[in-house]
Amino acid sequence: MYLNNSNIKLPNDTDTVVWKYLDLSKFLDLLLSQKLFMSRSDKFEDQYEGTFSEPTFEEIKKLATDNPDFLNYYKTHREKVAISSWHINEYESFAMWQIFTQNSEGLAIQSTIGRLQKALDPEQNINQYIGEVNYIDYKKEYIPFDDMFFPFLFKRKSFQYEREVRIISDISESKIKINDGLKINVDIDQLIEKIYIHPKSENWYKKLVIQLVSELGFNFEIEKSDLESDILI
C-alpha cells in the first residue's frame, strides 16, 4: 500500500506521466503474476546506490566513533530496501528505449504518478513510498540522513538523464528475506494506462502483444512507437 512521506519529494501533479521500459518476458511476468518486481537496492549496476556522498559519509563516521553499529546499520540497510524505477517524461524517450530494452521486442508502459499510487493498494503486507530522485555531486554535496529513505533518493549527476521516480519498499521491520528483489501485489489496470511497442519492431510483434494482452483478460490501449515513422520529405 502506498503511504505518503512528507520528507520525500514528488511532483505535485498526480497526472505527471511516467514510463517503464522493459522486455516482453518481464512484461508478461507482470501480467501473469499481477505482481511488480522490485530490485534489491544493492543489486543495481550503480555501486553508489543507497550510499552517501562524501560530505555526508564524513559526518556519519564522526557520529559512529562511539557507536560502530550506527555505520554498520547503514551498510546493511541496503539489503532491506527494494526499488522499482520509473522515468518521468511527458513523451517517450529514444534514449530509454536504447538503454532499457535489449532488442526490438521491448515495450514501454505509460502511467502517471497518481496511477502508481492507486496501483499499490492491493499490497497489504509491505508499505511502499514514491519519490523523485535528486541528482547531486557526490564529492561536494550533502545528503540528509534524518530520513532512512534519503540515501535511496539521491544519485550522481551522471545519471540525470534517467529523470527517475522510484517506488520504494523497506522490509527492515519484517521477517522477509530478499535475494535479488521482491514482488508486490499491484492493480494492473491502474498501473498501466497505455502500452507502446518498440519503434523498431515488426507489425507481427505488435499483433502478438495485442493477442497476448487480450487472452490474459486485459484491455489496454496498445500502439507502436512512432519514433521511427517515415520522414515527410
Salt bridges, closest charged atoms under 4 A:
ASP29 OD2 - LYS183 NZ 2.88
ASP42 OD1 - ARG40 NE 2.66
ASP46 OD1 - ARG156 NH2 2.62
GLU49 OE1 - LYS155 NZ 3.96
GLU49 OE2 - ARG166 NH1 2.45
GLU54 OE2 - LYS139 NZ 3.27
GLU58 OE2 - LYS61 NZ 3.44
GLU162 OE1 - LYS155 NZ 2.86
GLU164 OE1 - LYS155 NZ 3.59
GLU164 OE2 - ARG166 NE 2.58
ASP170 OD2 - HIS77 NE2 2.84
GLU193 OE1 - ARG115 NE 3.84
GLU221 OE2 - LYS194 NZ 3.42
GLU223 OE1 - LYS194 NZ 2.96
GLU228 OE2 - LYS200 NZ 3.46
